[in-house]
Amino acid sequence: METLEEVLKKARKSGDFIEETERSKSGQVMQIYYFQSMVDMQKIGPRVFWAIKQLEVFTYDLVKNALYTANIQHCRDAEHADLELLRGSLLLRFIAGGKPCNLLVDLAYQEDREITVPEIEFSVFGSKESFIETVEVNINLLRRRIPSTDLYMKKFTVGSGSKTSVYVVYCHSIANAENVQTVIQRITDLQLDQLPDSSTLLQVLEDSSSVFPQIKIYRKARSNCFSFNGREKLIQLDLVLVKSNEKG
C-alpha cells in the first residue's frame, strides 16, 4: 500500500498538480496540495487562502470553522487522499499539538454543459463527450474520465507570438517512455512564431524518415484524434485532442 508521501511524489509529476505554503498569523506553516484542473479556482482564494491567513494558529476546529462553506473531512490514509485529490479536493497538512493533521477540503469544479452528438462516424457507440472547450476545461474532462495519478500531464508553451498551450497527457504505467520523451523533445524543439492548428503539430511529431504512415488521423465529435502507433499518450493542443496509440 502506498504512503501519503508516495502519492504526493507521483502527483508532482503532473503539470497541473500544485503545492502551496500558507502561514497563520503566528507563523504556523500549512502545506496545501491540489490538482489545478480539478478545483474551482474562483473559490479557492476567498474561501480557503484568505480564510486561513486570518487564523492565529491552526487546529482542526479552527480551520473547519474558518472554512465553514466547504465540506471538510479528516484524511484517513494515502488511498483516501489519492481518491479525493482526483475528485477535486484540497489536501491541507499542518502540525497541531505536536501531531500531524491532514484535512481534505472539497472544492471540486465540474464543467456543466450538454454532451454534443458526433457529427460524423455515427456508428460509434459509447460516450459522446467532445473536447471543444478551453484547454483547462478539456483537462478537467480528461481527469474526470481517468481519475488516476497514473495520468501524467506536462504543459508546454509553443510559439513566440501565439503562446499556444500544449499539454502532453499520458498514462505512465503503459506509455512507452522513449516515445513520450520523443514527443516532448520535438515539441520543446519547435521554433515557431505561431502554432496555428493541429496539422503543424502533426508534421513535427511524425518521423519524416519513414515511408510508412505513423500517424492516423480520424475525426470524432469535433475532436481531431491522431493515432500514433499503441501505448496511450494524449496531447492536448488548445481545443484539439490528440490521441496517440502505438503498438510495440
VENPEMO-V962287 format. One record per backbone hydrogen bond with DSSP energy under -1.0 kcal/mol. NH is the residue of the N-H (numbers start at 1). CO is the residue of the C=O. If there is no record, write none. Layout:
NH&CO + NH&CO
This chain:
7&3 + 8&4 + 9&5 + 10&6 + 11&7 + 12&8 + 13&10 + 14&11 + 15&153 + 17&14 + 18&34 + 20&32 + 22&30 + 24&28 + 25&55 + 26&56 + 27&24 + 30&22 + 31&93 + 32&20 + 33&91 + 34&18 + 36&16 + 38&35 + 39&35 + 40&107 + 41&39 + 43&40 + 44&40 + 47&43 + 48&44 + 49&44 + 50&45 + 52&48 + 53&49 + 55&52 + 63&59 + 64&60 + 65&61 + 66&62 + 67&63 + 70&67 + 73&104 + 75&102 + 81&77 + 82&78 + 83&79 + 84&80 + 85&81 + 86&82 + 88&85 + 89&84 + 90&105 + 91&33 + 92&103 + 93&31 + 94&101 + 96&99 + 99&96 + 101&94 + 103&92 + 104&73 + 105&90 + 106&71 + 107&88 + 109&38 + 124&121 + 132&130 + 138&134 + 139&135 + 140&136 + 141&137 + 142&138 + 143&139 + 144&140 + 145&141 + 146&142 + 148&146 + 151&148 + 152&170 + 154&168 + 156&166 + 158&164 + 160&192 + 161&193 + 162&193 + 163&159 + 164&158 + 166&156 + 167&236 + 168&154 + 169&234 + 170&152 + 172&150 + 174&171 + 175&171 + 180&176 + 181&177 + 182&178 + 183&179 + 184&180 + 185&181 + 186&182 + 187&183 + 188&184 + 189&185 + 190&187 + 202&198 + 203&199 + 204&200 + 205&201 + 206&202 + 210&207 + 216&227 + 218&225 + 220&223 + 223&220 + 225&218 + 227&216 + 233&244 + 234&169 + 235&242 + 236&167 + 237&240 + 238&165 + 240&237 + 242&235 + 244&233 + 246&229
